[in-house]
Amino acid sequence: MVGIDQVLEKLSTVIDPDLKKDIVSMGMIKDLELNDGNLKFTLELTTPACPFNVEIEDDVRKAIADISDLKNFDLKVTAKVMEGRSLDDDTGMATVKNIIGVASGKGGVGKSTVSLNLALALSQSGAKVGLLDADIYGPSIPLMLGMKDGFMEVEDNKLQPADSNGLKVVSFGFFADQSNQAAIYRGPIISGILKQFLVDTNWSELDYLIVDLPPGTGDIPLTLAQTIPITGILVVTTPQDVASDVAVKAVSMFEKLNVPIIGVVENMSHFICPNCDDKHYIFGEGGAKKISEKFNIPFLGEIPLNSGIMAGSDLGKPIMITNPDSPSSVAFRKSAKNIAAQCSIIAAKLQEEMASESTSEESAPEPSAS
């Protein structure tokens, strides 16, 4: 008769393609029960947006199929997002598992559009997602979500995020009329506003908080990197050299601050002809891949140019909501899965480092009394 050890041995041959480890050692097998040839357990993926969820489940079923003497097999698949940052070092935001800053070297690359639609893609996968519009000078997320009249309440001295399409949303645009007022603030005030948005907000339980940063390498990106532990930075660029060359500066800044770079996404990558499906590289080709190769960071996706994205942003109707089957939406979903996978990789490395430190502390000899 088959035993639990035999089952675990078979399951340990299934490797997570992102983490490069077997699912047993990663603790992804939960609630395993084996009674008289009846086997059941839960496969707990590291994120609902796992790009290999179908492949991993198929590999598990194939591994179990190789075991003889099993009468029945019941598999349940769930997901629990890993913590990609040290929550012990961040008591103010201990309910947020991953904080992803979205940066660009210059304006005009569609960074806010990418931030919003990636947040929606992650949310649609089943994750709990927040979106912080950290561009104090030019907050655009309320407009892009059709929330020009939106507001945030304060309860128990905490900001309560607005809700939109499953997202928890915070933006300076909720506090001021942005149509005809210029935001004129010095660096310390800007940094103070961002810190309040981060730690004085009731974010509740979040798997991912997407922080839409203003372009460049100014006060707000620096404040984010220095205020709280974050999972990493996603860099957005467009194909042409003028954008990718400036994006390199953002990558360099965060590397100097020892902030992990999750990867790079290329927006407005190409135009797909609606009549012939041919790709036309209007703004050049390969800008993001050059950055990826130069800094040895992941290339996470390319978003095609689409007039529907622009129109949807102006009308407060994101393309992930209005046209989820469009090539652009498909590209956003693919990029979101790749980003979630990179967060899991960062989280796994963090767990290894913490375990190694704990082992070192336990094995260290106690100081002798003199």
Disulfide bonds with the S-S distance in Angstrom:
none
